[in-house]
C-alpha cells in the first residue's frame, strides 16, 4: 500500500524580481555602480555583487581605466535569489568629464583665458585627462547677443582685437569623439581693461620727463629755503672810493 507524501513544511521558492536599471555612472573616472529594485521586490531584500552583500542600491568602485569590466547584480531574500542582471563598462568611452574651470583677465583690447580640467580619480591611473583623449577645446565667447567660436588645444590663450571697456562672456568645453559626454564650464564674464603700460623708447622718454620735473621741484625747494641764492655782485676796484 502506497501512502501519499506528507506536505513539505518548507515555503515554496519565491520568484524574486531581478534588479533593474543597472548602470555605471563615471564622472572623471570615479565610477559608481547603481540599480533599482525590480517591481514587487519585498522589503529587506539584499543584493549580491563583487562577492559582497548589501542592502544599498549603489556601490562606489575603484577601477583602473585601462581595463574593461562586466558586473552582475542579483537580489536575495530568505534563501531565494533572482536572476542576474549584467552591465558592461568601458572607462574610456563611458566616462563623463567635467565640469571644466575657466578664468579670465583683461589685457587692453584682449582677454587672457585659462582652462583647467578636473583631476581624474586616483585609482584610475589617468595622470592627464586631456592627454588621454587627445582632445581639443571648443571656446565660445559673446558680447551681448553676438557670439563667436574657436577650437584650440591650448589651455591658456588670448582673445584679441576686442573692444576696450566692454564685457565679454566666455565658455569652454571639450571636443572630440571621446569622451562621449562632457560638462562645459560655466559662463565667465570680464571687462576688457585699459592697455598695459608702454615699454621701450616711449617708456624711456616718459622716465626722463618725470626725472626733469622732479629735479626742478627739488631745485625750487632749495631756492625757497635759502640753501641756494644768487651770488652778490662785486664792484670793480676802479669804482671803489676811499673816504
C-alpha positions in Angstrom: 0.0 0.0 0.0 1.3 3.4 -1.0 0.9 6.4 1.2 1.0 9.9 0.0 4.0 12.0 0.9 3.3 14.5 3.7 3.2 18.1 2.6 6.5 19.9 2.8 6.9 22.4 5.6 9.3 24.4 3.6 7.9 27.5 1.8 7.8 27.5 -2.0 10.8 29.3 -3.6 10.0 33.0 -4.1 10.1 34.3 -7.6 12.3 37.2 -6.7 12.4 40.1 -9.1 15.8 40.9 -10.5 17.3 44.4 -10.2 16.5 46.8 -13.0 18.2 49.9 -14.5 21.6 48.6 -13.7 24.3 51.0 -14.9 27.7 52.5 -14.1 27.9 56.3 -13.8 31.5 57.5 -14.1 32.5 61.2 -13.7 36.2 62.0 -14.1 37.0 58.3 -13.7 35.2 57.9 -10.4 32.6 55.2 -11.2 29.6 54.2 -9.2 27.5 51.0 -10.0 23.8 51.6 -9.3 20.5 49.9 -9.8 16.8 49.9 -8.8 14.8 47.1 -7.1 12.7 45.2 -9.5 8.9 45.7 -9.3 7.4 43.8 -6.4 10.7 43.4 -4.5 9.9 42.7 -0.9 11.3 44.8 1.9 14.5 43.5 3.4 15.9 42.3 0.1 19.7 42.2 -0.2 21.8 42.5 -3.3 24.9 40.5 -4.2 27.7 41.8 -6.4 31.5 41.5 -6.4 31.4 38.9 -3.6 29.6 41.4 -1.4 26.2 41.5 0.1 24.5 44.9 0.6 21.1 46.4 1.2 22.0 49.6 -0.7 21.3 50.2 -4.4 24.7 51.6 -5.4 28.3 50.9 -4.8 31.4 53.1 -5.4 34.0 51.3 -7.5 37.8 51.7 -7.6 38.9 50.7 -11.1 41.8 51.2 -13.4 40.8 53.0 -16.6 42.9 50.8 -18.8 40.6 47.8 -18.5 37.0 46.9 -19.5 34.6 45.5 -16.9 31.4 43.4 -16.6 29.3 43.4 -13.5 26.5 41.1 -12.3 23.9 42.1 -9.7 21.2 39.9 -8.3 18.7 40.1 -5.4 18.5 37.6 -2.5 15.7 37.2 0.1 15.0 34.3 2.6 17.2 31.9 0.6 15.7 32.9 -2.8 17.7 34.5 -5.5 16.7 36.5 -8.5 18.2 36.2 -12.0 21.4 38.1 -12.5 21.4 41.4 -14.3 24.6 42.3 -16.2 26.1 45.5 -17.3 29.4 46.2 -19.2 31.5 49.3 -18.5 34.4 50.8 -20.6 36.0 53.6 -18.5 37.5 55.2 -21.6 34.2 55.6 -23.6 31.6 55.6 -20.8 33.2 58.3 -18.7 31.9 61.8 -18.3 34.5 64.7 -18.0 33.7 67.9 -16.3 32.9 70.5 -15.4 35.8 72.5 -16.8 37.1 75.5 -14.9 37.7 78.8 -16.8 39.2 82.1 -15.7 39.5 85.5 -17.5 41.7 88.6 -17.1 41.6 91.8 -19.2 44.7 92.9 -21.2 43.7 96.1 -23.0 41.7 95.1 -26.1 42.0 91.4 -25.3 41.2 88.8 -22.7 43.5 86.2 -21.3 41.8 82.8 -21.0 42.9 79.9 -18.8 41.2 76.5 -18.8 41.7 73.7 -16.3 40.3 70.2 -16.2 39.3 68.3 -13.1 41.7 65.6 -11.9 40.9 62.0 -12.5 40.2 59.7 -9.7 43.5 58.5 -8.2 42.6 54.8 -8.6 42.1 55.2 -12.4 45.7 55.6 -13.3 45.0 58.6 -15.5 47.5 61.4 -15.0 46.1 63.8 -17.5 42.6 63.7 -18.9 43.3 65.9 -21.9 46.3 63.8 -23.0 44.4 60.6 -22.6 41.7 61.7 -25.0 44.0 63.9 -27.1 41.1 66.4 -27.1 40.7 70.0 -28.1 38.6 72.7 -26.5 35.6 74.4 -28.0 35.6 78.0 -26.8 32.5 80.2 -27.2 32.6 84.0 -26.4 29.9 86.6 -26.8 29.4 90.3 -26.4 25.7 90.8 -25.7 23.8 88.7 -28.2 26.8 88.5 -30.7 28.9 85.3 -30.3 31.8 83.5 -31.9 33.5 80.2 -31.5 37.1 78.8 -31.9 38.9 75.5 -31.4 42.2 75.1 -29.7 44.4 72.5 -27.9 45.9 75.2 -25.6 44.7 75.6 -22.0 45.9 79.2 -22.0 45.4 81.6 -24.9 44.4 85.2 -25.7 41.2 86.5 -27.4 42.5 89.5 -29.3 41.0 92.5 -31.2 38.2 93.1 -28.7 36.6 96.4 -27.8 38.1 98.2 -24.8 35.9 98.6 -21.7 33.3 96.1 -22.9 32.1 93.0 -21.1 32.7 89.6 -22.8 31.4 86.2 -21.6 33.3 83.0 -22.3 32.6 79.3 -22.0 34.7 76.3 -22.8 34.0 72.6 -23.5 36.0 69.6 -24.7 35.6 68.4 -28.2 36.3 65.1 -29.9 34.8 61.6 -30.4 35.6 60.7 -26.8 34.6 61.2 -24.1 31.0 60.9 -25.3 29.7 63.2 -22.6 31.3 66.3 -21.1 30.2 69.0 -18.7 31.2 72.5 -20.0 32.5 75.3 -17.8 30.1 77.9 -16.5 30.0 81.1 -18.4 32.6 83.5 -17.1 32.4 87.3 -17.8 35.0 90.0 -17.6 35.6 93.5 -19.0 38.5 94.3 -21.3 40.9 96.6 -19.5 43.0 99.7 -20.5 46.2 99.0 -22.4 49.2 97.8 -20.4 52.0 100.3 -19.6 54.1 101.3 -22.6 57.6 99.8 -22.9 60.7 100.6 -25.0 61.5 104.1 -26.2 58.2 105.6 -25.0 58.9 104.4 -21.5 62.4 106.0 -21.6 61.1 109.3 -22.7 58.4 109.2 -20.0 61.0 108.4 -17.4 63.3 111.4 -18.5 60.3 113.8 -18.3 59.4 112.6 -14.8 63.1 113.0 -13.8 63.3 116.5 -15.1 60.1 117.5 -13.3 61.4 116.0 -10.1 64.7 117.8 -10.4 63.0 121.2 -11.0 60.9 120.6 -7.9 64.0 119.8 -5.8 65.8 122.9 -7.0 62.8 125.1 -6.4 62.6 123.8 -2.8 66.3 124.6 -2.3 65.9 128.1 -3.5 62.9 128.6 -1.3 64.7 127.5 1.8 67.8 129.6 1.1 70.2 126.8 0.6 70.9 128.3 -2.9 70.9 132.0 -3.6 72.2 134.4 -6.2 75.9 135.4 -5.9 76.4 139.0 -4.7 77.7 141.4 -7.4 81.3 142.5 -6.8 82.2 146.1 -7.6 85.3 146.7 -9.8 88.2 148.2 -7.8 88.3 151.2 -10.1 84.9 152.3 -8.8 85.7 152.0 -5.2 86.1 155.4 -3.4 88.2 155.9 -0.4 86.9 158.1 2.4 
